[in-house]
Amino acid sequence: MSNEMNTVNQENTQTPVEQTADGRYKVTKRDLRRTAARYNFMACNIFNYESQMGPAVAWAMAPVLRKIYKDDEEYKVALNNHFNYYNSTTAMSSVILGATLAIEEKDGIEAKETVQSLKTSLMGPFAGVGDTLIWVLWPTIMGSISGYMAQQGNPLGAIVWFICNILFWFVKSKLFEVGYTSGTKLITNLGKRLAVFTEAASIMGLSVVGALIATSVKMTTGLNFKVGEVKLALQADVLDKIMPALLPVLLTVLVYKLLGNKKWTPTKLILLIIVIALVCSFFGILTV
């Protein structure tokens, strides 16, 4: 972090700093392009299973955040805020991160909760759109065309695919600018109602996290109770009747509580879950 701070400080002394009417740093198009490039390069390269794309977001935003936050403590708080869990389609993330950058430029460290709530609430819906268009539709169409041309011995197949991906790089950079512009308009229009927006984004974010638990955490039991001719499946006839995905919720609550204990680290929790899964699967308590 210190090297990053020194590098940005040197840049600030070499180039004039634009400011807004209230004296805050004015983000430039060069800042937007650089942040977008840093994120698109590293989004999947420093991915981890604890915060997923969080480190990539923090690394991408570090230079421009240093310009926005002159106070070292505010800069650290803002940077740590971006280390939190985040995961979405890379291209669609450009829109989200551009919008959060506009919020930080306008309201500074006071918008810390708004920034996190906005990222959490949008990453799921945007990922749904991005995964469909970018990971399914785009490579299917262009890959089929390029692959067919290559099978016919036409070298243009590889060239077309290469050119398309270069063009797509500029599209992702442009999406970052679109997100930033949208975020600026959002803050300008909301004005004093930012607190209401923050609360709404927080509620939506919690809803997204709740949906992720039900869809992403898989945990079912194969236990059955049998008395005479009566057979009762614990999962289908009891737990699902109480609340679908009850076991995933209980597991999530357990992990959440343990993460609050300093003796437990994410690595220890992963190993614990693996051990529980193996033991319970062996004895038929849990099923796939």
C-alpha angles and dihedrals in degrees: 000000000000092000090050090050093049093049093051092045089055090051091051092055092051099048131046114255119231116217137196124236091271093051098260123136113273112225111229131210088252089058090051094049092046094048092047091049093049092050096045091050096049106027093104100020096072096031115144136179096242103056098358106199094007096102091049091052092049093047092048095048097042099093096047092042089055088057093048096045112050092173111084095218093051090048092053092048092049092047094048089050089062092051088071121108114297133159131164141128107299097234094046089047087067089067093047096046092045089055093048090050090055090052093051091047091053103040106017123204091345088074093057094113092043091053093052093043091050092050093047095047097047103038094077100046092041091049089055091055094040095048091052097046102031107029098034114019100035100048092038094057100036094036091052092050094046093043093050092050090049091050089055089055094254111142089203087080092073092038093052091050091048094048092047091055091049090052090047089057090061090046090057090049090051091049088058089057090047090053092049092050091047091049091051092051090046093056093043093052096043096047109156091006091074090109090059091049091049091053092047091049090048092053091048090047092053089049090053091049090048091052090049090056092054095044104033105035109073118194126146134159127226096201117131131189117216127186114172107308093343116099122185123190108214094209102044101029101037117016097037090048091055095044131332112243091018094146094051089051092051091048091050091050090051092050091046092052093047092050087060089060113085091215090066123071128185090254092054090048092051090052091047092052091048091051093047091048093050095045095044092044091051092054093042095246093122126035135193 
